């Protein structure tokens, strides 16, 4: 029997407007669990870029921590991303949500000229260099492209031409993909899915997450 891969899941806070998209994060965790694999959640221990009232979409005058907020999704079972050990995992997933482009990097403000948070860029490079299968959902593939685009990787964010154009500026390629499917870059061991960049329901988000996880397991084995 083939050994089932171990997954790391990197979060960027709690809530689509200022952290990790909760449906996407839980869908990824559920897909991993359903497949019979284990996971460990991580998040960078940094200040959140902004705090958004998810009822009104208004910015709040308060400060929060990305690791502390991410612990809400992980039920407290989470580690500082700087504690990530590449030898402990065969797969790593980055769910979407605006925290991906505000807390992991400042892509939302600066586009491809963005700066990626040091622990995030370090883990992405380390995972790539050691053959760990990388997964990303929704808008998160733009961070993967920013860090690893120099390798000519292929990712998807669905079919948004504006964002896809920015991805190609990093040296990466973009492949249009349906919400319930996954884009697989066999050579570079990267699997991405559009999630709420295209999805209109949580069942479609989960279908895409499950397709992504199944492909990641196949590549890891």
C-alpha positions in Angstrom: 0.0 0.0 0.0 1.3 3.5 -0.9 2.0 5.8 2.0 -0.5 8.6 2.2 1.0 12.1 1.9 1.0 14.5 4.8 -0.4 18.0 4.2 0.5 21.4 5.5 -2.3 24.1 5.1 -1.2 27.7 5.3 -3.8 30.2 6.5 -3.9 34.0 6.2 -6.4 35.0 8.9 -10.1 34.3 9.3 -12.7 35.6 6.8 -12.7 36.3 3.1 -12.4 40.1 3.3 -9.3 40.2 5.5 -8.0 36.7 5.9 -8.5 33.1 4.6 -11.8 32.4 2.9 -13.5 30.0 5.4 -15.4 27.9 2.9 -12.2 27.3 0.9 -10.1 26.5 4.0 -12.6 24.1 5.4 -13.2 22.5 2.0 -9.4 21.9 1.7 -9.3 20.4 5.2 -12.3 18.2 4.5 -11.0 17.0 1.2 -7.7 16.0 2.9 -9.5 14.2 5.7 -11.9 12.4 3.3 -8.9 11.2 1.3 -7.4 9.6 4.4 -4.6 12.0 4.9 -3.4 14.1 7.8 -2.8 17.9 7.9 -1.2 20.5 10.1 -2.3 24.2 9.8 0.3 27.0 9.8 0.1 30.8 9.5 2.6 33.6 9.6 2.9 35.4 13.0 2.4 38.9 11.6 0.1 41.8 12.0 -3.0 41.7 9.8 -3.0 44.3 7.1 -6.5 45.5 7.9 -9.6 44.4 9.9 -12.8 44.3 7.9 -16.4 44.1 9.3 -17.7 41.2 7.3 -21.3 42.4 7.8 -20.8 45.9 6.4 -17.5 45.5 4.5 -16.2 48.5 6.3 -12.6 48.8 7.7 -12.4 48.7 11.4 -10.0 50.8 13.6 -8.4 47.8 15.4 -5.4 45.5 15.1 -5.3 41.7 14.8 -2.7 39.0 14.4 -2.8 36.6 11.4 -1.7 33.6 13.4 -4.2 34.3 16.2 -7.1 34.8 13.7 -6.1 31.7 11.7 -6.4 29.7 14.9 -10.2 30.2 14.7 -10.4 28.0 11.6 -7.8 25.5 12.8 -9.6 25.1 16.2 -6.4 26.2 17.9 -4.3 23.4 16.3 -1.9 25.7 14.4 1.8 26.6 14.3 3.8 29.6 13.3 4.8 29.3 9.6 8.4 29.7 10.6 8.2 26.3 12.4 7.4 24.6 9.1 9.8 21.7 8.4 9.8 20.6 4.8 10.8 17.1 5.7 7.5 16.6 7.6 5.2 17.1 4.6 4.7 15.9 1.0 2.0 18.4 0.2 1.2 22.1 1.1 -2.0 24.0 0.4 -2.6 27.8 0.3 -6.4 28.6 0.4 -7.7 31.9 -0.9 -9.4 34.9 0.6 -8.2 38.5 0.5 -5.7 37.8 3.3 -3.7 36.0 0.7 -3.0 39.3 -1.2 -2.9 41.6 1.9 -1.4 39.6 4.7 0.9 37.1 2.8 1.9 39.9 0.4 0.7 43.3 -0.8 -0.5 42.2 -4.3 -3.9 43.8 -3.7 -2.1 47.2 -3.6 0.9 46.8 -5.8 0.1 43.9 -8.2 3.1 42.0 -9.6 5.5 44.6 -7.9 4.3 43.2 -4.6 6.6 42.0 -1.7 5.8 38.6 -0.3 6.0 38.1 3.5 9.4 36.4 4.3 8.1 33.2 5.9 5.6 32.7 3.0 8.2 33.1 0.3 10.7 31.0 2.2 8.3 28.1 2.6 7.2 28.3 -1.1 10.8 28.2 -2.3 11.7 25.4 0.2 8.7 23.3 -0.8 9.4 23.7 -4.5 13.1 22.9 -4.2 12.3 19.7 -2.2 9.6 18.3 -4.4 6.7 19.1 -2.1 3.5 19.3 -4.1 2.1 22.8 -3.9 -1.7 23.5 -4.0 -3.4 26.9 -4.1 -7.0 28.1 -4.3 -8.9 31.2 -5.6 -6.5 34.2 -5.6 -3.7 32.4 -3.8 -2.0 31.2 -7.0 -0.9 34.8 -7.7 1.5 34.5 -4.7 2.7 31.1 -6.0 3.3 32.8 -9.4 5.1 35.8 -7.8 7.5 33.5 -5.9 7.9 30.7 -8.4 7.0 32.2 -11.8 10.7 32.2 -12.7 10.4 28.5 -13.1 7.7 28.8 -15.8 5.0 27.2 -13.7 1.4 26.9 -14.8 -1.5 27.9 -12.5 -5.2 29.0 -12.6 -7.4 31.6 -11.0 -10.3 30.6 -13.2 -10.7 32.8 -16.3 -10.3 36.4 -15.1 -8.2 38.0 -17.9 -6.9 40.9 -15.8 -5.5 38.7 -13.0 -4.3 36.1 -15.5 -2.4 38.8 -17.3 -0.7 39.8 -14.1 0.2 36.2 -13.5 1.9 35.9 -16.9 4.0 39.0 -16.0 5.7 36.9 -13.3 6.9 34.4 -15.9 4.2 31.9 -15.0 1.5 30.6 -17.4 -2.2 30.8 -16.8 -4.7 28.0 -17.8 -8.5 28.7 -17.8 -10.1 26.2 -15.5 -13.7 25.5 -14.3 -14.6 26.1 -10.6 -15.1 22.4 -10.0 -11.8 21.3 -11.6 -8.1 21.7 -10.9 -5.2 22.8 -13.1 -2.2 20.4 -12.8 1.4 21.3 -13.6 2.9 17.9 -13.7 6.5 19.0 -14.2 6.5 21.6 -11.4 4.3 19.7 -9.0 1.7 22.5 -8.6 -2.1 22.1 -8.5 -4.5 25.0 -8.4 -8.3 25.5 -8.4 -10.4 28.7 -8.9 -12.7 28.3 -5.9 -14.6 31.6 -5.3 -12.8 33.3 -8.2 -15.5 31.4 -10.2 -17.6 29.3 -7.9 -21.2 30.4 -7.0 -21.8 27.8 -4.3 -19.9 26.0 -1.5 -20.5 22.7 -3.2 -18.6 23.9 -6.2 -15.7 25.1 -4.0 -15.6 21.7 -2.3 -15.6 19.9 -5.7 -12.6 22.0 -6.8 -10.8 21.4 -3.5 -11.4 17.7 -3.7 -10.2 17.6 -7.3 -7.1 19.5 -6.3 -6.3 17.3 -3.3 -6.8 14.1 -5.4 -4.3 15.4 -7.9 -1.8 16.4 -5.2 -2.0 12.9 -3.7 -1.4 11.4 -7.1 1.7 13.6 -7.7 3.0 13.0 -4.2 2.8 9.2 -4.6 
